[in-house]
Amino acid sequence: MNPNAKVTSYNAPLPYVYVENLYTDKELQLIYDELDFYQKSKEVFFEDASETASALNASGKSMKKNGGFFLQHLYQSAKSPIGRFTAGIFGPKVFQHDSNYFFNEFAPQMTGFLVSYYEDKDYYKPHRDLDVATMCIWIWKEPKKFKGGEFSFTDFPDVKFETANNCAILFPGQYRHQVNPIHMDTDAVYESGWGRYSFTLFMEHMPTARQQPQPRQPQPGQHQ
């Protein structure tokens, strides 16, 4: 994680944390190299939305159109520049904000690391996540060759922030969120890897020693 990353915490009208300049320039270059490797065998790595734990509508159909894969299914994060550099977020600079009532005692335990790729006409309709907290990291190559793809909180249209390159947002998974359709520039429609990437980290709360359930003491007459 970039030591110069800017982290801002918000409480109203919903709790979230916004991170700017998450990766260093060197880290970004290695991340782009890794993503290009996946793009060269796109049909091998990027699965259909229905295969990447998509939210479903009332008819049981996927609510997103994109490709993706779970990074932890490929290899341990330490062997992936994406996983290794992203691991740096798990610290007090992003989590355990005294000023944030939701995350001030949150101890993240990652349950999934989804790499998603959005290109022309891809989207994700309003949905909720099943995990306690979600972090979305946005990455794309420069110069930017698409429009749209903005992330937003569906039920809080007045909450404004930029869906910017090398930035991230951390929020409780229960809040509905969405990704607007992507529209690739004409010269980039058939160029692989110039769309919008999203690294999505799904997290549960890992109880601290103080919060762990204590073993029950045997009562008189009970066998030990």
Stockholm file with secondary structure:
# STOCKHOLM 1.0

chainA/1-224         MNPNAKVTSYNAPLPYVYVENLYTDKELQLIYDELDFYQKSKEVFFEDASETASALNASGKSMKKNGGFFLQHLYQSAKSPIGRFTAGIFGPKVFQHDSNYFFNEFAPQMTGFLVSYYEDKDYYKPHRDLDVATMCIWIWKEPKKFKGGEFSFTDFPDVKFETANNCAILFPGQYRHQVNPIHMDTDAVYESGWGRYSFTLFMEHMPTARQQPQPRQPQPGQHQ
#=GR chainA/1-224 SS CCTTCEEEEECSSSCEEEEESCSCHHHHHHHHHHHHHHHHTHHHHCEEGGGTTCCBCTTSCBSEECEEEEGGGTSCGGGSHHHHHHGGGSSTTTSCCTTCTTTTTCCEEEEEEEEEEECTTCEEEEECCSSSEEEEEEECCSSCCEEECCEEETTCTTCCCCCCTTEEEEEETTSCEEECCEEECGGGTTSTTCSEEEEEEEEEECCCTTTSCCCCCCCTTCCC
#=GC SS_cons         CCTTCEEEEECSSSCEEEEESCSCHHHHHHHHHHHHHHHHTHHHHCEEGGGTTCCBCTTSCBSEECEEEEGGGTSCGGGSHHHHHHGGGSSTTTSCCTTCTTTTTCCEEEEEEEEEEECTTCEEEEECCSSSEEEEEEECCSSCCEEECCEEETTCTTCCCCCCTTEEEEEETTSCEEECCEEECGGGTTSTTCSEEEEEEEEEECCCTTTSCCCCCCCTTCCC
//
